[in-house]
């Protein structure tokens, strides 16, 4: 599995908005007669699982991709890759943290439809040092919260990786996505300088706030995975989980992986 993320992302304010905190439902010790045992696991439960420990910090730098090699089936060859992608520049470009498991696997995810508030404000001031001209700038903020009464409203659709808590049930039919999946529901850009218009410097600064779906800002959490054992046919997919934590240095750390025996 491969992976890396914007360092800013893990400066961390990663919790869902209050209206959406109930997205995760804890299910423990629930009798589910309609599902075979092999189709359910519990996040953090090591019973009946092959467990591998990594304790690897996910390093993230703008415009770089970081790859974590993992060996969930414990073959000793790190046969899956986890990619964490960080793209973005401090001055220009865009950022969109993503997670990707190589072509052989899937990550638990869901399509999220969010009500997004967007505020657009224009500011003008006279710069007496750098340009010695009038400066006109635009700030656009987008997120779960209404910043101003006149904010506009729109619906945003995103493929979001599902974050599990310890003790939460993972179902084989609960939704797994291949390819790149967003770690948060937001993307954004900063374009600090546009040009001149007459005697005015035109700036535009667009900020897409990540207020909606985020990673926890402390403690441990889990991603669900669905992997074929590469030594067997693809129909032999196994459920598993990846355990992450935010460590004392505010860094994201892959703690361990587990896959069904």
Buried (B, 14 or more C-beta within 10 A) or exposed (E): BBBBBBBBBBEBEBBBBEEBEEBEEEEEEEEEEEEEEEBBBBBBBEEEBBBBEBEBBBBBEBEBBBBBBBBBBEEEEBBBBBBBBBBBEEEEBBBBBBBBBBEBBBBBBBEBEBEBBBBBEEEEEEEEEEBEBBBBBBBBBBBBBEBEEEBEEEEBEBBBBBBBBBBBBBBBEBBBBBEBBBBBBBBBBBBEEBEEEEEBBBBBBBBBBBBBBBBBEEEBBBBBBBBBBBEEEEEEBBBBBBBBBBEEEEBBBBBBBBBBE
